[in-house]
């Protein structure tokens, strides 16, 4: 007898049950090789032992041999098809074999078989959400107790996965009241609230999270980033100052420092931090994107080559692949290499589009059209109201990249006007209002009374973090909420900025936009969304008449003085002839247009699409189909 023979091989007439117990004990202790030998010896004696197939398949998955793991787990299920644990482990193996649809089906089967088992549902449901099947999990949640913290977390993540950040936030707010000491719940609430742009709630929740645990640099850095997003810049800087001593060689910290310095207009210091971030994290797409904006002209082609080399590395994440391709494209465009530039834009957007498909977040034209129809139905009439204009915001709406920042900068040079930037407040209020309306917890627009409207107005100013005054709100997507805006702020001036849709769509296509802009990486989707904007704005124009001012970007560039006078008159302002010197104002800008607003009005962006007329033919055909261009 060999010294290294297993117990199973030494015992004549193998006692399978006790041998399985031994194998499972060694497996739990992490003795994978010896456990594997015992499972194999059981199969030598009894090839149809489902538990041994399951145990061996699980070990092979832990050892990264996923194909062999799949074979054994599949055999275990064929022998014992009604065991949820078998299906969960098979699904995890299928994920590693890049077979997500089959994995999701296996997770669903496990949940169905588990019949209310919280542990199985939590494991399988979490993976279903990660695979983009949050809607399935929400259906299953009807049969589970959502007061259990693990289930509550899963519910919020499912809501988040389908884009219902209002629902996710509401679910978490309810559960943290029942579990105030659960640190994970507070962090989840902070994340959901931030995605909803409810920064006050996000900051408060994150502070609770920090209070309940030991302080560490990773959490403080995440909090500093949240403060920056919430435009609490001074608080963010103070935290960054502390972190400089804790994690001086952290790429994310370097980038956050650079962003703060850019807001101050200190571009040279910002560049040094960007270079440090690239050195610390060479595959950071954000770092390379910021680096390009300060790179000397003669180094742009070299930068493009470096970005493409990093983008093509197998280890580079999908997000960084996209950013690096788009950055390379911009560098090549600045050098006049238009064909190569567009190739990079296309490749970057295709990577992004595939990611959205895998996450079930692709552009859904039907949803967009249904939303427009819903707005027309909800806001079918408008009655003018004479309110004090001094307490009304100035809303600047339209497609992203249409010129909203330029309009804001001109207006902000007038006495009494504060630039509010891309304010998330109305988007938050609208999302919460429409969600509550669907839940039956809010009245339709025509039935909102003065108290309801006052509450919505107060919520806006609280989330704007400014006292009621003349403040601009240049969130482009507010074009979707013009009806609600005029209910909440009846006297608010609304300015609709239009621009050649070919220039708009190209500008969007050449940048990576965040979640919520799924149209941005597809030319057909861009044309459809542009049409959606035009169609809805045409309706608001018809409904509101002279309550809404339409400005053409091209006319503004050609005749800025006359157009700026019309702007001032529409907003009941005394025209300031120096308003066109906005580029001398170093006030912060939080958008992609940050660099452009530091320069005088120019026509450099006009007709940019003509450099790509051939490559943009699918877009041009689609825009003609929708009647956006002749």
C-alpha positions in Angstrom: 0.0 0.0 0.0 1.3 3.5 -0.9 1.9 6.0 1.8 -0.2 8.7 0.0 -3.2 6.5 -0.6 -6.5 8.2 0.5 -8.8 6.8 3.1 -11.3 6.0 0.4 -8.8 3.8 -1.5 -7.8 2.0 1.7 -11.3 0.9 2.7 -12.7 -2.2 0.9 -16.3 -1.8 0.2 -16.2 2.0 0.3 -18.5 3.7 2.8 -19.6 6.5 0.6 -21.4 8.6 3.2 -18.5 8.8 5.7 -16.0 9.3 2.8 -18.1 12.2 1.5 -18.1 13.8 5.0 -14.3 13.5 5.0 -14.0 15.1 1.6 -16.4 17.9 2.5 -14.4 18.6 5.7 -11.1 18.8 3.8 -12.8 21.0 1.2 -14.0 23.5 3.8 -10.5 23.6 5.3 -9.1 24.6 1.9 -7.3 21.3 1.3 -8.4 21.2 -2.3 -6.0 18.6 -3.6 -6.7 16.0 -1.0 -10.5 16.7 -1.1 -10.3 16.3 -4.9 -8.6 12.9 -4.6 -11.4 11.7 -2.2 -14.2 12.9 -4.5 -12.5 11.2 -7.4 -12.1 7.9 -5.5 -15.8 8.0 -4.8 -16.6 8.4 -8.4 -14.2 5.6 -9.3 -16.4 3.4 -7.1 -19.7 5.1 -7.9 -19.7 7.2 -11.2 -23.3 8.3 -10.5 -22.7 9.9 -7.2 -24.1 13.4 -7.6 -22.5 14.9 -4.4 -19.1 13.8 -5.5 -19.6 15.3 -9.0 -20.7 18.5 -7.4 -17.8 18.6 -4.9 -15.2 17.9 -7.6 -16.8 20.4 -10.0 -16.8 23.1 -7.3 -13.1 22.5 -6.6 -12.2 22.6 -10.3 -14.0 26.0 -10.5 -12.0 27.3 -7.5 -8.8 26.1 -9.4 -9.9 28.1 -12.5 -10.5 24.9 -14.6 -13.9 26.0 -15.7 -14.5 23.6 -18.6 -13.8 20.6 -16.4 -15.9 22.1 -13.6 -18.8 22.6 -16.1 -18.6 18.9 -17.1 -18.8 17.6 -13.5 -21.5 20.1 -12.4 -23.6 19.3 -15.4 -23.3 15.6 -14.6 -24.3 16.3 -10.9 -27.4 18.1 -12.1 -28.4 15.4 -14.5 -28.3 13.0 -11.6 -30.0 15.2 -9.1 -31.8 18.0 -11.0 -33.7 19.5 -8.1 -30.8 20.8 -6.0 -30.5 24.6 -6.0 -26.9 24.7 -4.8 -25.8 22.6 -7.9 -27.5 25.1 -10.2 -25.9 28.2 -8.5 -22.4 26.8 -8.9 -23.1 25.7 -12.5 -24.2 29.3 -13.2 -21.0 30.7 -11.7 -19.0 28.4 -13.9 -21.0 29.4 -17.0 -20.3 33.1 -16.2 -16.6 32.3 -16.2 -17.0 30.5 -19.5 -18.6 33.7 -20.9 -22.0 32.2 -21.3 -24.1 34.8 -19.4 -27.6 33.9 -20.8 -27.2 30.3 -19.8 -25.8 31.4 -16.4 -28.9 33.6 -15.8 -31.2 30.7 -16.7 -29.4 28.5 -14.2 -29.7 31.2 -11.5 -33.4 31.5 -12.2 -33.9 27.8 -11.9 -32.1 27.7 -8.6 -34.3 30.4 -7.2 -37.4 28.6 -8.4 -36.3 25.4 -6.8 -35.2 27.1 -3.5 -38.8 28.1 -2.8 -38.2 31.0 -0.5 -34.7 30.1 0.7 -33.2 33.6 1.5 -29.5 32.5 1.2 -29.9 30.9 -2.2 -32.0 33.9 -3.4 -29.5 36.4 -2.1 -26.6 34.6 -3.9 -28.4 33.9 -7.2 -30.2 37.3 -7.2 -27.0 39.2 -6.7 -25.5 37.6 -9.7 -28.6 38.1 -11.8 -28.4 41.8 -11.1 -24.8 41.8 -12.1 -25.7 40.1 -15.3 -28.3 42.7 -16.1 -31.5 40.8 -15.1 -32.6 43.1 -12.3 -36.2 43.0 -13.6 -36.3 39.2 -12.9 -35.1 39.8 -9.4 -37.8 42.4 -8.7 -40.4 39.8 -9.8 -39.0 37.3 -7.3 -38.8 39.9 -4.5 -42.6 39.8 -4.2 -42.2 36.5 -2.4 -39.5 37.6 0.1 -39.4 39.7 3.3 -37.8 43.0 2.3 -37.2 43.9 5.9 -34.3 41.5 6.0 -31.1 43.6 5.3 -29.7 41.3 2.7 -33.0 41.2 0.8 -33.4 45.0 1.1 -30.0 45.5 -0.4 -30.8 43.2 -3.2 -34.0 45.1 -3.9 -32.2 48.4 -4.0 -29.6 47.0 -6.3 -32.3 45.6 -8.6 -34.0 48.9 -8.7 -30.7 50.6 -9.5 -29.9 48.0 -12.2 -33.1 49.0 -14.1 -32.4 52.7 -13.6 -35.0 53.3 -11.0 -32.8 55.2 -8.6 -35.8 56.9 -7.0 -37.1 53.4 -6.1 -33.7 52.2 -4.9 -33.3 55.3 -2.7 -36.8 55.0 -1.2 -36.3 51.3 -0.4 -33.0 52.0 1.3 -34.3 54.9 3.3 -37.1 52.6 4.7 -34.7 49.8 5.6 -32.0 52.0 7.3 -34.7 53.2 9.7 -35.2 49.6 10.8 -31.4 48.7 10.7 -29.6 52.0 11.7 -26.4 50.1 12.8 -26.0 48.3 9.5 -23.0 50.0 7.9 -23.4 48.4 4.5 -26.9 49.8 4.1 -25.8 53.3 4.7 -23.1 53.0 2.1 -25.6 51.6 -0.4 -28.0 54.4 0.4 -25.2 57.0 -0.3 -24.5 55.3 -3.6 -28.1 55.2 -4.7 -28.8 58.8 -3.6 -25.7 60.0 -5.5 -26.9 58.3 -8.7 -30.2 60.0 -8.2 -28.3 63.3 -7.7 -29.8 63.7 -4.3 -26.4 64.8 -3.0 -27.6 66.1 0.4 -29.0 62.6 1.2 -25.9 61.0 -0.3 -23.5 63.0 1.9 -25.6 62.5 5.0 -25.7 58.7 4.4 -22.0 58.5 3.7 -21.3 60.4 6.9 -23.4 57.8 8.8 -21.4 55.0 7.0 -18.1 56.6 8.1 -19.3 57.1 11.7 -20.1 53.4 12.1 -16.7 52.1 11.1 -13.0 52.7 11.3 -11.7 55.5 9.2 -9.6 54.5 6.2 -8.1 56.2 3.1 -10.3 54.4 0.6 -13.5 55.5 2.2 -12.3 59.1 2.7 -11.3 59.3 -1.0 -14.7 58.1 -2.0 -16.3 60.7 0.2 -14.0 63.4 -1.2 -15.2 62.4 -4.7 -18.8 62.6 -3.6 -18.2 66.1 -2.2 -16.7 67.1 -5.5 -19.7 65.8 -7.5 -22.0 67.7 -5.1 -19.9 70.8 -5.8 -18.9 71.1 -2.1 -15.5 72.0 -3.5 -14.0 73.6 -0.3 -14.9 70.6 1.8 -13.5 68.3 -0.9 -10.3 70.2 -0.9 -10.0 69.9 2.9 -10.4 66.2 2.7 -7.9 65.9 -0.2 -5.4 67.8 1.9 -5.7 65.2 4.6 -5.4 62.4 2.1 -2.2 63.8 0.6 -0.4 62.6 3.7 -2.2 59.2 3.8 -2.1 58.1 0.1 0.2 60.5 -1.8 0.8 57.9 -4.6 -2.9 57.2 -5.4 -3.9 57.9 -9.0 -7.5 58.7 -8.2 -6.4 61.3 -5.6 -4.1 62.9 -8.1 -7.0 63.2 -10.6 -9.3 64.6 -8.0 -6.7 67.2 -7.1 -6.3 68.0 -10.8 -10.1 68.5 -11.3 -10.2 70.9 -8.3 -7.3 72.9 -9.7 -8.9 73.1 -13.1 -11.9 74.7 -11.5 -9.6 77.4 -10.1 -8.1 77.9 -13.5 -4.7 76.7 -12.4 -4.1 74.5 -15.4 -0.3 74.1 -15.0 -0.6 72.7 -11.5 -3.5 70.5 -12.7 -1.3 69.2 -15.5 1.3 68.1 -13.0 -1.2 66.0 -11.1 -2.6 64.5 -14.3 0.9 63.5 -15.3 1.4 61.9 -11.9 -1.9 60.0 -12.3 -0.8 58.7 -15.7 2.4 57.5 -14.2 0.7 55.8 -11.3 -2.1 54.3 -13.4 -1.1 54.1 -17.1 -4.4 52.6 -18.2 -6.6 55.4 -16.7 -8.7 56.7 -19.6 -9.7 59.7 -17.6 -6.1 60.7 -16.9 -5.2 60.4 -20.6 -8.3 62.4 -21.5 -7.3 65.3 -19.2 -3.7 65.0 -20.3 -4.7 65.6 -24.0 -6.2 68.9 -23.1 -2.9 70.3 -22.0 -0.6 68.4 -24.3 1.7 70.4 -26.7 0.6 70.2 -30.4 3.7 68.3 -31.5 3.1 65.4 -29.0 -0.6 64.7 -30.0 0.1 61.9 -32.5 2.5 60.2 -30.0 -0.3 60.5 -27.4 -2.8 58.9 -29.7 -0.4 56.0 -30.3 0.1 55.5 -26.6 -3.6 55.5 -25.9 -4.3 53.0 -28.6 -1.5 50.7 -27.4 -2.9 50.7 -23.9 -6.5 50.3 -25.2 -5.6 47.1 -27.0 -4.1 45.5 -24.0 -6.2 42.5 -22.7 -5.9 43.8 -19.1 -7.5 47.2 -19.9 -11.1 47.5 -18.6 -14.0 48.2 -21.0 -14.5 51.7 -19.6 -10.8 52.6 -20.1 -10.8 51.0 -23.6 -13.6 53.4 -24.5 -12.0 56.5 -23.0 -8.6 55.7 -24.5 -10.0 55.2 -28.0 -12.0 58.4 -27.8 -9.0 60.3 -26.5 -6.9 58.9 -29.3 -9.6 60.0 -31.8 -9.6 63.6 -30.4 -5.8 63.8 -30.6 -5.8 62.6 -34.2 -8.6 65.0 -35.1 -6.6 67.9 -33.7 -3.8 66.9 -36.0 -6.2 66.8 -39.0 -6.1 63.0 -39.3 -9.9 62.7 -39.7 -10.3 59.2 -41.1 -8.1 57.7 -38.4 -9.8 59.8 -35.8 -13.3 58.6 -36.7 -12.0 55.0 -36.7 -11.1 55.6 -33.0 -14.4 57.2 -32.2 -16.2 54.2 -33.8 -14.1 51.6 -32.0 -14.5 53.3 -28.7 -18.3 53.6 -29.0 -18.6 50.0 -30.2 -16.9 48.8 -27.1 -19.2 51.0 -25.0 -22.2 49.8 -26.9 -21.3 46.1 -26.3 -21.0 46.8 -22.6 -24.4 48.4 -22.5 -25.9 45.4 -24.3 -24.3 43.0 -21.8 -25.8 45.1 -18.9 -29.2 45.4 -20.6 -28.9 49.2 -20.7 -29.0 49.7 -24.5 -31.0 52.6 -25.9 -34.7 51.9 -26.0 -36.4 54.1 -28.6 -39.9 52.9 -27.5 -39.3 54.1 -23.9 -38.2 57.5 -25.2 -41.3 57.8 -27.4 -43.6 56.7 -24.6 -42.1 59.3 -22.3 -42.8 62.1 -24.9 -46.4 60.9 -25.3 -46.8 60.8 -21.5 -45.6 64.4 -21.2 -48.0 65.6 -23.9 -50.8 63.8 -22.1 -49.9 65.1 -18.7 -49.3 68.7 -19.7 -52.0 69.4 -22.2 -52.6 73.0 -21.3 -50.8 76.0 -19.7 -52.2 79.1 -18.1 -49.8 82.1 -17.9 -49.1 83.3 -14.4 -47.7 86.6 -13.3 -45.2 85.8 -10.5 -42.2 87.8 -9.3 -39.5 87.0 -11.7 -36.7 87.7 -9.2 -37.2 84.3 -7.5 -37.4 82.2 -10.7 -34.5 80.3 -12.2 -33.5 80.7 -15.8 -33.7 77.3 -17.5 -31.5 76.7 -20.6 -32.5 73.5 -22.4 -31.8 71.5 -25.5 -29.5 68.7 -26.6 -26.2 68.2 -24.8 -23.3 69.9 -26.7 -25.8 72.4 -28.3 -24.3 75.6 -26.6 -26.1 75.7 -23.2 -22.8 76.6 -21.5 -22.2 79.5 -23.8 -25.7 80.9 -23.1 -25.2 80.5 -19.4 -21.9 82.3 -19.4 -23.3 85.3 -21.3 -26.3 85.5 -18.9 -24.1 85.2 -15.8 -22.3 88.4 -16.8 -25.5 90.4 -16.1 -26.1 92.0 -12.7 -27.8 89.7 -10.2 -27.4 86.5 -12.2 -25.6 83.5 -10.7 -24.4 80.6 -12.9 -25.9 77.4 -11.5 -24.4 75.1 -14.1 -25.9 71.7 -14.9 -28.2 71.5 -12.0 -29.5 68.0 -11.2 -32.3 69.4 -9.0 -35.2 69.4 -11.5 -34.2 66.0 -12.9 -34.4 64.7 -9.4 -37.7 66.4 -8.6 -39.2 65.2 -11.9 -38.1 61.6 -11.5 -39.4 61.5 -7.9 -42.7 63.2 -9.0 -43.3 60.8 -11.9 -42.5 57.8 -9.8 -44.8 58.8 -7.1 -47.5 59.6 -9.7 -47.2 56.0 -11.0 -47.4 54.6 -7.4 -50.6 56.6 -6.8 -48.9 58.8 -4.2 -49.0 62.1 -6.1 -51.7 64.0 -7.9 -51.7 64.6 -11.7 -50.3 68.0 -12.8 -53.8 69.6 -13.2 -54.7 68.7 -9.6 -51.6 69.9 -7.9 -52.5 72.6 -5.4 -50.5 75.7 -4.3 -49.1 73.8 -1.3 -47.9 70.9 -3.5 -46.2 73.3 -5.9 -44.6 75.3 -3.1 -43.1 72.0 -1.7 -41.7 71.1 -5.1 -40.2 74.6 -5.5 -38.7 74.4 -2.0 -37.2 71.0 -2.9 -35.6 72.6 -6.0 -33.9 75.4 -4.0 -32.7 73.0 -1.3 -31.1 70.7 -3.9 -29.7 73.7 -5.8 -27.9 74.7 -2.6 -28.5 78.4 -3.4 -30.9 80.9 -2.0 -33.9 81.8 -4.2 -32.6 84.3 -6.7 -31.9 84.7 -10.4 -29.8 81.6 -11.1 -29.2 79.8 -14.3 -30.0 76.1 -14.7 -28.3 74.7 -17.8 -29.2 71.0 -17.5 -29.8 70.2 -21.2 -32.1 67.2 -20.5 -34.5 69.5 -18.7 -36.2 69.8 -22.1 -38.0 66.7 -21.1 -39.5 68.5 -18.0 -40.5 71.9 -19.4 -44.2 71.2 -18.5 -43.4 70.5 -14.9 -40.9 73.4 -14.8 -43.7 75.8 -15.8 -46.0 74.5 -13.1 -43.4 74.8 -10.4 -41.9 78.1 -11.6 -44.6 79.7 -13.7 -42.6 82.9 -14.5 -39.2 81.2 -15.1 -37.7 82.2 -18.4 -36.9 79.1 -20.6 -34.3 79.3 -23.4 -34.2 76.5 -26.0 -30.8 76.4 -27.8 -30.7 74.7 -31.2 -27.7 73.7 -33.3 -27.0 71.8 -36.4 -27.8 68.2 -35.3 -24.9 66.8 -37.2 -22.5 68.9 -35.1 -24.3 68.0 -31.9 -24.4 64.3 -32.6 -20.7 64.2 -33.6 -19.7 66.1 -30.5 -21.6 63.7 -28.3 -20.3 60.6 -30.3 -16.7 61.7 -29.7 -17.1 61.9 -25.9 -18.0 59.2 -23.4 -21.2 60.2 -21.7 -22.3 58.7 -18.3 -25.2 56.4 -17.5 -28.5 57.8 -18.7 -27.1 58.7 -22.1 -27.3 55.3 -23.8 -28.0 57.0 -27.1 -24.5 58.6 -27.1 -22.6 55.6 -28.5 -24.8 54.8 -31.5 -25.4 57.0 -34.6 -28.9 55.8 -35.3 -29.8 56.2 -31.6 -28.3 59.7 -31.6 -30.5 60.7 -34.6 -33.6 59.3 -32.8 -32.9 61.1 -29.6 -32.2 64.3 -31.4 -35.6 63.9 -33.1 -37.2 63.2 -29.7 -35.8 66.5 -28.4 -37.0 68.4 -31.4 -40.5 66.9 -31.3 -41.0 67.5 -27.6 -39.6 71.0 -27.8 -41.9 71.8 -30.7 -44.8 70.8 -28.5 -43.6 73.0 -25.6 -43.2 75.9 -28.1 -46.8 75.5 -29.3 -48.0 75.2 -25.7 -46.1 78.1 -24.2 -45.8 80.5 -27.1 -43.7 83.5 -26.1 -42.9 82.0 -22.7 -40.1 80.1 -24.4 -37.2 81.8 -26.3 -35.6 79.8 -29.2 -31.9 80.6 -30.0 -30.0 79.2 -32.9 -26.4 78.5 -32.0 -25.2 79.5 -35.4 -26.9 82.9 -35.2 -25.4 83.4 -31.8 -21.9 82.9 -33.2 -22.6 85.1 -36.2 -24.3 88.0 -34.3 -23.6 87.6 -30.6 -24.5 91.2 -29.6 -28.0 91.1 -31.1 -28.7 87.6 -29.7 -27.4 88.5 -26.2 -29.7 91.5 -26.2 -32.7 89.2 -27.0 -31.5 86.9 -24.2 -31.4 89.7 -21.7 -34.8 91.0 -22.7 -36.4 87.6 -22.4 -35.0 87.2 -18.9 -36.1 90.7 -17.8 -32.5 91.7 -17.4 -30.8 95.0 -18.2 -28.4 94.1 -21.1 -24.7 94.4 -20.2 -22.6 95.2 -23.2 -19.6 93.5 -21.6 -21.5 90.2 -21.3 -19.5 88.8 -24.3 -16.3 89.0 -22.3 -17.4 86.0 -20.2 -14.1 84.3 -21.1 -12.3 86.6 -18.7 -14.4 85.3 -15.8 -12.6 82.4 -14.0 -15.8 81.1 -12.3 -15.8 77.3 -12.3 -17.5 75.2 -15.1 -18.4 71.6 -14.4 -19.0 70.4 -17.9 -17.1 69.1 -21.0 -17.1 72.8 -22.1 -14.8 73.9 -19.3 -11.9 74.7 -21.6 -14.0 76.4 -24.3 -15.6 78.9 -22.0 -12.1 80.3 -21.2 -12.0 81.5 -24.8 -13.9 84.2 -26.6 -16.8 83.3 -28.9 -15.5 81.7 -32.1 -16.7 79.6 -35.0 -14.2 76.7 -34.7 -16.9 74.1 -33.9 -19.3 75.1 -36.7 -19.5 72.6 -39.5 -17.2 70.1 -37.7 -19.3 67.3 -39.1 -18.1 68.1 -42.7 -14.7 66.6 -41.9 -16.5 63.3 -41.4 -19.3 63.5 -44.0 -18.6 60.1 -45.4 -18.1 58.3 -42.1 -21.3 60.0 -40.7 -23.5 58.8 -43.6 -25.6 56.5 -41.3 -26.2 59.4 -39.0 -27.1 61.8 -41.9 -29.5 59.3 -43.4 -31.2 58.7 -40.1 -31.5 62.5 -39.4 -33.1 62.9 -42.9 -35.5 60.1 -42.1 -36.6 61.8 -38.9 -36.9 65.2 -40.7 -34.1 66.7 -38.6 -32.2 68.0 -41.7 -33.1 68.5 -45.4 
